[in-house]
Amino acid sequence: MRAIGIDHGERRVGVAISDESKTLARPLTVIRNSGSDRATVDEIVKLIEQCVAEDGSLDLIVVGLPRRLDGTPSERTERVAEFVRVLQGRTRIPVVIEDERLSSREAESRLAMFHKSWRDRKALLDAASAAVILQDYLDRPK
């Protein structure tokens, strides 16, 4: 079974997917955030349906929850929590949240090793951040 990871941003939503053993996460795509969580959820649900139709093995959605470095809620925390609530209402696949602190910074440093151009890295950053969030979840002992 596979898992999908989501990094919900103000302008873009990064999406990552795991391998079938849920050992490794990899960036999948970036979806433009229209500003409406319902429209963004529509796009995510379409993507989920595509993944299920392709191999029928998607059983978990992991959404990164933004927090400040000290662990307190940030300005975006409630918006992402609302996104999660809307997503949970639109799919039968379980949705869990994962702390996303420093995921973008880690993704940026990983991308910098292979892509010298900031423009190249910026285009990949959101999906790479989603992969970091998903990998953190997969690596945690259950």
N, C-alpha and C positions, 0 to 999 in steps of 0.2 A: 504494500500500500504506500501511496505517496502522500506528501503534505505540500501545501502551498504556503509561502510566506508573503506578507504584505507590509510594505513601508508606505503609510499614508502621509503624503505631503500636501502642502497648500496648492502647488501647481501640478505635481506629478505623483503618481502612485506606482511604486516599484513592486514588481512581482517576481518571486523566485519559486522554484520547485525542487523537491527532493528526488533522489533516486528511489526505486521501489523498496529498498531495504530501510529507508529513512536514515541513511548514514551520512550522505553528502547533499548539500544544498547548492544549487547553481542559479544564477540570474536567468530569468525567463523573458520578461518584457517590461515596458513602461507604458502606463496608461495616463493620458492627460486628465487632470482633475478639472472637471467643468465648473467647480465651485458649488455644485449641488451634490450632497452626499448620496441622494437617491439615484441620480444619474451615474455617479461613479460606481455605486453598488451594482447598477444595471450592467455596466461594462465588466465588472469583476465577475458577476454571476455568469455572463456569457462566456468569459474565459474559463471559469470553473466547468461549465457544461461542456466546453470543447475538450478540456483535459479528461473529463470523465468519459466522453464519447470516444476519445482516442485510445485509452487503455483501461478505462473502467476501474481505476484503482486509487481514487482520491478519497482520503478519509479524515483529513484534518486541515484546518486553516489556522495559521498563526499570524496574528496582527501585532505589529510593534506599537507599544504604548509609550508616547513621549513623556518624559519626566525631567525635572531639573537634575543636575549632578548630585544634589543632596537627597534625591528621592521624592521630593515633594512634587505635586502636580504642576505642570507648566500651563501656559496659555492655550496650548493645543490639546492637552490631555482630555478635556471634556468633549471636544469635537471628534477626536478619534474614538472615544468611548461611545459616542452616539453613532458613529459609522459602524462600529462593531455591533451595536444593538440592531441597526437596520439590516446589516449583513446576516445576523443570526435569524432574523425574521424571514429572510429570502432563501435560505438554504437549509437542508437537513444535515449537512456536514458540520460537525462540531467546530466552533470557533473559539480559540484561546488567545489570550494576550501574553505578550513577552516584552519585558523591559527593553527599550531600544536605545538607552543611553549610550552615546559614543559609537553607535553603529555606523553612522555616516562617516565619521572620522576614520574608523577602521577600514571601511570600504574604500575611502579615498586613498589611504596609504597603500592598500593592496593594489589598487588600479594604477597608482603612480609607478609601481615596479615595471609595468608592462606598457603603459601608455604615457608618453612624455608630454603630449599636448593636453592642456587643461580642457579644451573643447571636446576632445575624444573622451576624456574621463567624465566630464559633466554629462554627456549623453548616456553613459553607462552607470552613473553613480546611484540612481534610485533603485534600479534592479539589483545592483551589487549590495546596497544597504539591506534590501529585503533578504538577500541570501545570507548576510551576516546575522540578521535577526532569526531567520529560520535555523541556521546552523547552531546558534547559541541554544535555541530550544531543543534541537535534536541531540546536542552534546550533554545536556543536563541529565544526570541520573534520574530515572523515574522511580 
